[in-house]
């Protein structure tokens, strides 16, 4: 007969650190390929970035000496604060009792719930890595007095799931939530049509209008000047337009464009032309792209455009390690760059990156099961069963923002 003491030992074996890392492996390419550092500690981790070398050069010694006295290497220190991400699942005592004489059924009952929780946490982190830190996952299209919510971009449906609770705002980062944060619960998702079935009429949210942004409840503050509570993703590090003097991780990036990366409006370009232009822009600031990441639709558009010239390759991460899925290799300026299809990438974006320059920092493992008190599960305080929790404290860092580019379609 199984009891909670026995099951705790089984779960610790079933969910070793390596096995947790393998859950959802190859489903989230950018997340899987990122270099990771679990040593973050304290209030913040400092990410130094050099944006100007010593300006001492001259063809006369006297002027060189003068220049050297007035100029020095310029660097900025981004202060990376780890952001919280949580997950939780429960298993009822009735399920535990029903499977107590069958070890296989006992393990299956827990594995179904715990795997689902870890998949959910990883999916959330993977989506965050492409975004601004404010939690935007989609936009409303023509809201009506119906329980069907249509998304402006059908592919964004992948970001949603049944039972999620969603809230709305007119902008990503400069308006309070609609209707004081009133929410709707998702009861169905049509991933082909790009629609959500929700718990009430969409227009029951006061003020909701076409183009409003959609957030999961608890991922965006209800404020006209919200503070990001998710980690800063690619859209924050490499914005589509030049940032203001407002602090980003403690740095005023308006001092130098080398502190916020490159941008390319490719709305009137073919996919091939966009990638070539992007690589050229990065090379112009002495950078070098290693990978392009784009959505499934844009990836297929590229494959169709290449036709018989398409060259499939086994994709490698920033360390040259094969990561287990294929991409397409293209030549930009005579240099090979691997193009990776990632469903987590927004459909209107492609990010060209120098992958070794990026690090996913964290305090301990990412998407780990909390057991630091020796207990892999807790007795539920308000129900008959146990709960298992996942805690992640993480932040994305970049050592050379200018060696990357945000392409807008």
C-alpha positions as CSV (number, residue, x, y, z in Angstrom):
1,X,0.0,0.0,0.0
2,X,1.3,3.5,-0.9
3,X,1.2,6.3,1.6
4,X,2.4,9.9,1.4
5,X,5.8,9.1,2.7
6,X,6.3,6.5,0.0
7,X,4.9,8.7,-2.7
8,X,7.3,11.6,-1.7
9,X,10.2,9.3,-2.4
10,X,8.8,8.2,-5.7
11,X,8.2,11.8,-6.8
12,X,11.7,12.9,-6.0
13,X,13.0,10.1,-8.2
14,X,10.5,10.8,-10.9
15,X,11.3,14.5,-10.9
16,X,15.0,14.8,-10.6
17,X,16.5,18.1,-11.9
18,X,17.5,16.5,-15.2
19,X,14.0,15.0,-15.8
20,X,12.3,18.3,-15.0
21,X,14.6,20.0,-17.6
22,X,13.5,17.4,-20.2
23,X,9.8,18.2,-19.7
24,X,8.6,20.1,-22.7
25,X,12.1,19.9,-24.2
26,X,12.2,21.0,-27.9
27,X,8.8,22.6,-27.6
28,X,10.2,26.1,-26.7
29,X,13.3,26.6,-28.8
30,X,14.5,29.9,-27.5
31,X,14.0,28.9,-23.9
32,X,15.7,25.5,-24.6
33,X,18.7,27.1,-26.4
34,X,19.5,29.9,-23.9
35,X,22.6,29.7,-21.8
36,X,21.6,29.4,-18.1
37,X,23.2,30.5,-14.9
38,X,21.5,29.5,-11.7
39,X,23.9,31.5,-9.4
40,X,21.9,34.7,-9.1
41,X,21.6,36.0,-5.6
42,X,21.1,39.2,-3.6
43,X,18.9,42.1,-4.7
44,X,20.2,42.0,-8.3
45,X,22.7,40.5,-10.6
46,X,24.9,43.0,-12.5
47,X,25.2,42.7,-16.3
48,X,28.0,44.9,-17.6
49,X,27.8,46.2,-21.2
50,X,30.6,48.2,-22.9
51,X,29.1,50.8,-25.3
52,X,32.1,53.1,-26.0
53,X,35.9,52.4,-26.2
54,X,38.5,54.9,-25.0
55,X,38.4,57.8,-27.5
56,X,42.1,58.6,-27.4
57,X,43.1,58.0,-31.0
58,X,44.9,60.7,-32.9
59,X,47.9,61.0,-35.3
60,X,49.8,63.2,-32.9
61,X,51.0,62.2,-29.5
62,X,50.0,65.4,-27.8
63,X,46.4,65.2,-28.9
64,X,46.3,61.5,-28.0
65,X,47.5,62.4,-24.5
66,X,44.8,65.1,-24.3
67,X,42.1,62.8,-25.6
68,X,43.1,60.1,-23.1
69,X,42.8,62.5,-20.2
70,X,39.3,63.4,-21.3
71,X,37.9,60.1,-22.4
72,X,37.7,56.5,-21.1
73,X,35.9,53.3,-21.9
74,X,32.2,53.7,-21.2
75,X,30.2,50.9,-19.8
76,X,26.7,50.4,-18.2
77,X,25.7,48.0,-15.5
78,X,22.3,46.6,-16.0
79,X,20.9,45.6,-12.6
80,X,18.9,42.4,-13.2
81,X,16.3,41.7,-10.6
82,X,14.9,38.2,-10.6
83,X,11.1,38.1,-11.3
84,X,8.8,35.6,-9.6
85,X,7.0,32.8,-11.6
86,X,4.8,30.3,-9.8
87,X,2.9,27.1,-10.6
88,X,0.7,24.8,-8.5
89,X,-1.2,21.6,-8.9
90,X,-3.3,19.5,-6.6
91,X,-4.2,15.8,-6.2
92,X,-7.3,14.9,-4.2
93,X,-7.1,12.5,-1.3
94,X,-9.8,10.5,-2.9
95,X,-7.5,9.9,-6.0
96,X,-4.7,9.0,-3.6
97,X,-6.8,6.5,-1.7
98,X,-8.2,5.0,-4.9
99,X,-4.8,4.2,-6.2
100,X,-3.1,3.2,-3.0
101,X,-2.8,-0.5,-3.9
102,X,-1.6,0.1,-7.5
103,X,1.8,1.8,-7.7
104,X,1.5,2.4,-11.5
105,X,-1.9,4.2,-11.0
106,X,-0.5,6.0,-8.0
107,X,2.4,7.4,-10.0
108,X,0.2,8.2,-13.0
109,X,-2.2,10.2,-10.9
110,X,0.6,12.5,-9.7
111,X,2.5,12.6,-13.0
112,X,-0.5,13.8,-14.9
113,X,-0.9,16.8,-12.6
114,X,2.7,17.6,-12.0
115,X,3.7,17.3,-15.7
116,X,0.8,19.6,-16.6
117,X,2.0,22.2,-14.0
118,X,5.5,22.1,-15.3
119,X,4.4,22.4,-18.9
120,X,2.3,25.4,-17.9
121,X,5.2,27.1,-16.1
122,X,7.6,26.5,-19.0
123,X,5.1,27.8,-21.5
124,X,4.6,30.9,-19.5
125,X,8.4,31.5,-19.2
126,X,8.9,30.8,-22.9
127,X,6.2,33.3,-23.9
128,X,7.7,35.9,-21.5
129,X,11.1,35.6,-23.2
130,X,9.8,37.3,-26.3
131,X,7.8,40.1,-24.7
132,X,8.1,43.3,-22.8
133,X,7.7,42.2,-19.2
134,X,4.2,43.5,-18.9
135,X,2.5,40.1,-19.7
136,X,0.7,40.9,-23.0
137,X,-0.4,37.7,-24.8
138,X,-2.8,38.9,-27.4
139,X,-5.2,41.6,-28.6
140,X,-9.0,41.8,-28.8
141,X,-10.7,42.0,-32.2
142,X,-14.1,43.6,-32.5
143,X,-15.6,42.7,-29.1
144,X,-19.3,42.0,-29.0
145,X,-22.1,40.9,-26.7
146,X,-21.1,37.3,-27.1
147,X,-19.0,34.8,-25.1
148,X,-16.7,34.4,-28.2
149,X,-13.6,36.5,-28.0
150,X,-11.8,36.8,-31.3
151,X,-8.1,37.5,-31.3
152,X,-6.5,40.0,-33.7
153,X,-3.8,37.4,-34.5
154,X,-5.2,33.9,-34.6
155,X,-1.7,32.4,-33.8
156,X,-1.9,34.1,-30.4
157,X,-4.4,31.5,-29.3
158,X,-1.5,29.3,-28.5
159,X,-0.8,31.5,-25.5
160,X,-4.1,30.6,-23.8
161,X,-5.7,27.6,-22.2
162,X,-9.0,26.5,-20.6
163,X,-9.5,27.8,-17.0
164,X,-7.1,30.7,-17.4
165,X,-8.4,34.0,-16.0
166,X,-7.8,37.0,-18.3
167,X,-7.9,40.8,-17.9
168,X,-7.7,43.7,-20.4
169,X,-6.1,47.1,-20.9
170,X,-6.0,49.7,-23.7
171,X,-2.2,49.6,-23.8
172,X,0.7,47.4,-22.7
173,X,2.2,49.8,-20.2
174,X,0.3,53.1,-19.8
175,X,-3.3,52.4,-18.8
176,X,-5.0,50.9,-15.9
177,X,-6.8,47.6,-16.5
178,X,-10.3,47.8,-18.0
179,X,-13.2,47.9,-15.5
180,X,-11.0,48.0,-12.4
181,X,-9.5,44.7,-13.4
182,X,-12.7,42.8,-14.0
183,X,-11.9,39.4,-15.5
184,X,-13.3,36.6,-17.7
185,X,-12.5,32.9,-17.4
186,X,-11.6,30.9,-20.5
187,X,-13.9,28.0,-21.1
188,X,-12.7,27.0,-24.6
189,X,-10.0,27.7,-27.1
190,X,-10.2,27.2,-30.9
191,X,-6.5,27.3,-31.9
192,X,-7.3,27.2,-35.6
193,X,-9.9,30.0,-35.6
194,X,-8.0,32.1,-33.0
195,X,-11.0,32.4,-30.7
196,X,-11.6,32.1,-27.0
197,X,-14.9,31.0,-25.4
198,X,-15.2,33.0,-22.1
199,X,-17.4,32.9,-19.1
200,X,-19.4,36.0,-19.9
201,X,-20.1,38.4,-22.8
202,X,-16.9,40.1,-23.8
203,X,-18.7,43.5,-23.6
204,X,-19.5,42.8,-19.9
205,X,-16.0,44.3,-19.4
206,X,-16.7,48.0,-19.2
207,X,-14.8,50.0,-21.9
208,X,-13.4,47.0,-23.7
209,X,-12.7,47.9,-27.4
210,X,-11.0,46.7,-30.5
211,X,-7.2,46.4,-30.1
212,X,-7.2,46.0,-26.3
213,X,-4.4,43.9,-24.9
214,X,-5.1,40.7,-23.1
215,X,-3.2,39.6,-20.0
216,X,-3.4,36.7,-17.6
217,X,-4.7,37.9,-14.2
218,X,-1.7,38.4,-11.9
219,X,0.8,39.1,-14.6
220,X,0.1,42.9,-15.1
221,X,-0.5,45.6,-12.4
222,X,-3.7,47.5,-12.4
223,X,-2.1,50.9,-12.8
224,X,-1.8,53.6,-15.4
225,X,1.9,53.4,-14.8
226,X,2.4,49.7,-14.2
227,X,5.7,48.2,-13.1
228,X,6.7,45.1,-15.0
229,X,6.3,42.0,-12.8
230,X,7.4,39.5,-15.4
231,X,11.0,39.2,-16.6
232,X,12.1,41.4,-19.4
233,X,12.1,39.6,-22.8
234,X,13.5,40.3,-26.2
235,X,10.9,43.0,-26.9
236,X,12.2,44.9,-23.9
237,X,15.9,44.4,-24.5
238,X,15.6,45.1,-28.3
239,X,12.6,47.5,-28.6
240,X,11.0,48.2,-31.9
241,X,11.6,52.0,-31.4
242,X,14.3,53.9,-29.5
243,X,13.5,54.0,-25.8
244,X,13.2,57.1,-23.7
245,X,15.5,58.1,-20.9
246,X,13.4,56.1,-18.4
247,X,15.5,53.6,-16.5
248,X,15.7,50.0,-17.8
249,X,17.3,47.7,-15.2
250,X,18.9,50.8,-13.7
251,X,20.3,52.2,-17.0
252,X,19.4,55.2,-19.2
253,X,19.6,53.6,-22.6
254,X,19.1,56.9,-24.5
255,X,22.8,57.6,-24.0
256,X,23.8,55.2,-26.8
257,X,21.8,53.0,-29.2
258,X,24.4,50.3,-28.5
259,X,22.5,49.8,-25.2
260,X,19.2,48.7,-26.8
261,X,19.9,46.9,-30.1
262,X,18.8,47.3,-33.7
263,X,15.3,47.6,-35.2
264,X,14.0,47.0,-38.7
265,X,10.5,47.8,-40.2
266,X,10.1,45.0,-42.7
267,X,6.4,45.4,-43.3
268,X,7.1,46.1,-47.0
269,X,9.9,43.6,-47.5
270,X,9.9,39.9,-48.5
271,X,11.0,37.6,-45.7
272,X,14.3,36.9,-47.4
273,X,15.1,40.6,-47.9
274,X,14.2,41.3,-44.3
275,X,16.6,38.8,-42.9
276,X,19.4,40.0,-45.2
277,X,18.8,43.6,-44.3
278,X,18.7,42.7,-40.6
279,X,22.0,40.9,-40.7
280,X,23.6,43.9,-42.5
281,X,22.3,46.3,-39.9
282,X,23.9,44.3,-37.0
283,X,27.1,43.9,-38.9
284,X,27.3,47.7,-39.4
285,X,27.8,48.0,-35.6
286,X,30.4,45.2,-35.7
287,X,27.9,42.6,-34.5
288,X,27.3,39.1,-35.8
289,X,24.0,37.2,-35.7
290,X,24.0,33.5,-35.0
291,X,20.2,32.8,-35.2
292,X,16.9,34.2,-36.3
293,X,13.8,33.1,-34.3
294,X,10.4,33.5,-35.9
295,X,6.8,32.2,-35.7
296,X,5.6,29.1,-37.6
297,X,3.8,31.1,-40.3
298,X,6.8,33.3,-41.1
299,X,9.1,30.2,-41.1
300,X,6.9,28.5,-43.6
301,X,6.9,31.7,-45.7
302,X,10.7,31.6,-45.7
303,X,10.8,27.9,-46.7
304,X,8.4,28.6,-49.6
305,X,10.4,31.6,-50.7
306,X,13.7,29.6,-50.7
307,X,12.1,26.8,-52.7
308,X,14.7,24.3,-54.0
309,X,17.4,26.4,-52.3
310,X,16.2,25.5,-48.8
311,X,18.9,23.9,-46.6
312,X,17.7,22.2,-43.4
313,X,20.2,21.8,-40.6
314,X,20.3,20.4,-37.1
315,X,20.1,23.5,-34.9
316,X,22.9,24.1,-32.3
317,X,22.8,26.4,-29.3
318,X,25.2,29.1,-28.5
319,X,27.8,26.6,-27.3
320,X,27.6,24.5,-30.5
321,X,25.6,21.7,-28.9
322,X,22.9,20.0,-31.0
323,X,19.6,20.8,-29.4
324,X,17.5,18.2,-31.1
325,X,15.4,20.0,-33.7
326,X,15.8,21.3,-37.3
327,X,16.0,24.8,-38.7
328,X,16.9,26.4,-42.0
329,X,20.4,27.8,-42.8
330,X,20.7,31.0,-44.9
331,X,23.7,33.0,-45.9
332,X,23.7,36.7,-45.1
333,X,26.8,38.6,-46.2
334,X,28.6,35.3,-46.7
335,X,27.9,34.2,-43.1
336,X,25.6,31.3,-42.3
337,X,22.8,32.0,-39.9
338,X,20.3,29.4,-38.6
339,X,16.6,30.3,-38.7
340,X,14.6,28.6,-36.0
341,X,10.8,28.2,-35.9
342,X,9.4,29.0,-32.5
343,X,5.7,29.1,-31.9
344,X,6.3,31.3,-28.8
345,X,7.5,34.2,-31.1
346,X,4.8,36.7,-31.9
347,X,3.6,36.4,-35.5
348,X,4.5,40.0,-36.3
349,X,8.1,39.7,-35.1
350,X,11.4,38.0,-35.9
351,X,14.4,38.4,-33.6
352,X,17.9,38.1,-34.9
353,X,20.2,37.3,-32.0
354,X,23.8,36.6,-31.1
355,X,22.9,33.7,-28.9
356,X,26.1,33.5,-26.8
357,X,25.4,37.0,-25.6
358,X,22.2,36.0,-23.8
359,X,21.8,34.4,-20.4
360,X,18.8,33.3,-18.5
361,X,19.7,34.1,-14.9
362,X,17.9,32.4,-12.0
363,X,18.1,31.8,-8.3
364,X,18.3,28.1,-8.5
365,X,16.8,25.9,-11.2
366,X,14.1,27.2,-13.6
367,X,10.6,25.6,-13.2
368,X,11.7,23.5,-10.3
369,X,9.5,21.7,-7.8
370,X,9.7,23.3,-4.4
371,X,11.1,20.9,-1.9
372,X,13.6,23.0,0.0
373,X,11.9,22.2,3.3
374,X,12.2,18.5,2.5
375,X,8.6,18.1,1.5
376,X,7.8,17.7,-2.1
377,X,4.1,18.2,-1.4
378,X,1.9,20.0,1.2
379,X,-1.4,19.1,2.7
380,X,-4.0,21.4,1.4
381,X,-5.3,23.7,4.1
382,X,-8.8,24.2,2.6
383,X,-9.4,21.0,0.8
384,X,-9.0,17.2,1.0
385,X,-5.7,16.5,-0.8
386,X,-2.2,17.7,-1.4
387,X,-0.6,20.4,-3.5
388,X,2.7,20.6,-5.3
389,X,4.4,23.9,-6.1
390,X,6.8,25.2,-8.6
391,X,8.9,28.4,-7.9
392,X,11.1,30.2,-10.4
393,X,13.0,33.4,-9.8
394,X,14.6,34.5,-13.2
395,X,15.6,37.3,-15.5
396,X,17.0,37.5,-19.0
397,X,20.3,39.3,-19.5
398,X,22.3,40.4,-22.5
399,X,26.0,41.3,-22.7
400,X,25.7,43.0,-26.1
401,X,22.2,44.3,-26.9
402,X,23.4,46.0,-30.2
403,X,24.4,42.7,-31.6
404,X,20.7,41.7,-31.9
405,X,17.8,43.0,-33.9
406,X,14.0,43.3,-33.7
407,X,12.3,42.8,-37.1
408,X,8.7,44.0,-37.4
409,X,6.4,42.5,-40.1
